[in-house]
Amino acid sequence: MTLEIAPELLMFLPAARRRERQRVAWDGTSSLGHVIESLGVPLPEVGTLTADGAPVEPAHRPASGAVVRVGPVARPQEVPLEPGQTAPRFLLDVHLGTLARRMRLIGLDTAYHNDMDDPELVVQANEERRVLLTQDRGLLMRRALWLGAYVRSSRPDDQLRDLLERFAPDLAPWTRCTACNGVLVPVDKAEIERELAEGTRRSYDAYGRCADCGRVYWRGAHGDHLREIVEVARETVARARAATPSR
């Protein structure tokens, strides 16, 4: 069997096998999905599959001499939403804490834990219908996982840009607690004055409080940097949507 692998997916292959066209051994019984994952490519990263030009599913068992084209997930990627949802919900694994905080800053419903093992992450992702974001290919290959995505790059700026280009979600900046993901609600300054340092009390008048953990927020010294993150995020989503007229 010959595989033609899209350039976007070659990163998952061992360095010695990063060729777009290659012959692979096939035992005559394994599914196409099994063959692809045995090379190192997680199925959640695979989009269109064709065998000899005809669309097929990962469960397909091709003929021994078939030419199989393995394409990447189309962008922006559509995610099934629950009633009342306007944007996907996400769950991040232990290594993506900075990305989680930035996602919450721009208003994405983002669960994150630094003490969950892989089976627990899969259970939460499935029960809450969250897209599991990770850099662990083995985690993405778990059959029980309903939907996941591989986070590219080690830099939070690049990670966020890639995520937004992939999903192009609706954004709601400044509406979530970056610490716990709770929803922020406006709070009168008089209600929280005793919790504020004198300099903060003197310099700012608009505040919000997390409805879950009670943390208080205001536009402080880091406001310009945070506004820049928000504006870049909005521009990234706008470009991603403009590239797909049907969205």
N, C-alpha and C positions, 0 to 999 in steps of 0.2 A: 504494500500500500504506500502511496506517495502522499505526503502532507505538504500543503502550501500554507504556511503560517504567516499571518499578517505581521508587518514590522513592529506594531505596537505590542505584540505578545512575545517577541523574541527575548525580552528581558527576563522572562521566567525560565528560559532554557539554560542548561549549563553552557559556559562560555564556548566549549568545544563544539557545541551543536547549534549555535545561533545562526542557522541558515534558513532562509525563507522556504526553500524547497528541499525536502529530504525524504529518503526512503525509511520506513519503519517496519519492523517485524510485526506480524499479526498472527495470533494463534487460531483464528477462524471463529472464535466464540466470544471474545471480549467485545464490549460495546465501544463505540467510537469515543464516548466520554471517558471511559477507562483508559484508552490509549492516549488521549490528549493529556489527562492528568498524570499518567505515568511519565510523561516527558517533563512535568513540572508546571504545567499551565492550569491554574484553578478554573473550573467551569464557570464560576460567576464572572470571570473576565472574558468569556467567550460569547460572541454574538451570533452572527449567521454562520451556519455550517452547511456546506454543500458536498455531495458525493457525486462525481462525474456530472456536475452542473445542476443537480437536483437538490432542493432544500431537504435537509434531514435533521433529526433530533439527536441529542447525545446518546440515546439508547439504541440508535441504529447500528446494525452490524453490516459493514460494507463488504463488497466483493474484494478478494485478495489483491486485485490489481487496480482498485479504485484510486482516483485522484481526489483527495479531500481538501477543500479550502476551509481554513479556520480563521474566521474574522473576529475582530474585537467587538465589544459591546458598543452599540450605537450611542452617540452623544447628541443632545442630552438624553440620558436614560430615563425611561418612564418607570415609576415605582407605584405599585398598587396602593391606593390610599383608603383609609377607613372613613366611614361617613363623618363629615364635619372637618376632616383634615384638609389643609390647604398646602401642606408641604410634608415631605417625608420626615419620619423620626429616625434618629441615629443612635447607635451604641458603639463606643470606642473601646479598644482594648487598652491594656495597662501602659503601653508605650506612647500613647497619643494624648497625653494630658494637656499640652499646650494647644494642640489643634482643637481639643474639646472646648477650652475656654474661648477661643476665637469664634468657634461655631455658635456658642451661646451668646457671645457679644452681638452677632448679627441676627440673633433671634431664632436659630434652629434648635428644635427640641433634641437635646444631646445628652444622653446618659453616659456616664463614665465612672469606672471603678478602678482602683489600683490594687484590688485584692481578690479579683474573681479569676477562677481558672477557666479553661476553654469550655468544658461542658456547661458551666453556669452561664457563660456568655451566650452560648447557643440557645439555652432555655429562655433567657430574658429576651433575646432578639426575636425568637419565635412567638413568645407569649404576647409581647408588646408590639409586634410587627415593626421592629426597628431594623434598619439596614446596618449590619455589622461591619464596621470599618477596622481594618487591621493591616499589618505588614507581615503577618504570619500566614504563609501559603497553606500550611497544613490545616489551619483553622478554617480557611475558606473551602477546603476540600471535604469538610465534614458533610456527609450526606443529609444529616438532619437539619442543617441550616437553611432557612427559607430564602434569605437573600443577603449577600455580602459584597464587599468591594475592597480591592487592594489599594492602599494609600501609597502613592508614589512620592519619592523624595524624602529627605531627612530634614528639610527646612520647613518650618511651619507656614511661611508665606507661600511656598510652592505647593505644599500639601493642601492648603485651603483653596488655592486657585484651581488645582486639579479637581478637587471635590466639587467646586461650583461649576466648572466646565462640564463635569460628568452628569450632574443632576439638575443644574439650573433651578434650584428651589426658590420658592417665594421667601423673601427675607423680611424680618421684623426687628431691625436693630434696636438696642437699648430696652428690650422687653424681658430679658431673662437674666437670672443671677448667674454670673460666670463661675461662682463657687459650687452651686448645687443644682442648677438648671431650673430652679423655681421661677415663677412668673413675678415680675416686678410690678408693684402698684405705687402710684403717687402717694407721698406722705407729707403732711404739713410740717413745716420746719419747727413749729412750736411743739410738736409731739416728740421730737427727737433731739431737741437742743442739748439736753443733758448728756447725750451720748456722743456729742461732737467735741472735737478739740476747738480751742478758742479761735485759731486761725481759720479753720474750716467754717465755723459758725459765722465769722465776720465776712468771709469771702464768697460764700455761696448761699443761694436761696431756694434752688430747686433740688428736691430729693426724691428718691424712690426706695422702697423697702421690699425685700424678697418675701413673698407670702408664705414661703416654706421655712426658711432658716432665719428670717428676720434681719439679715444683713442690710445695711443702709448704703445707698449709692448716691454719688453726685459727680458732676463733671469736674474732675480735679486736675492735678498737674499733668497727668498723662492723657488729658482729653484730646489734644491734637493728634497724638499717635493713634489713639483709638478711632478717632474720626477718619483718619487716613485708611485704616483697615476696613472700616465700614464702606467708605466711598469706593475703594478698589473692589470690594466684594460686589457692590451694586453694579459697577461697570462690567465686571467679569460675567455676571449673570445676564446682563443685557446683551453682551456680545454673543454669549452662548445661545440665547434665544433667537437673536437676529440671524444666526447661522442655520436655524431650523424654522422656516416660514410657517410650517403646519402647526407649530406649538402655540 
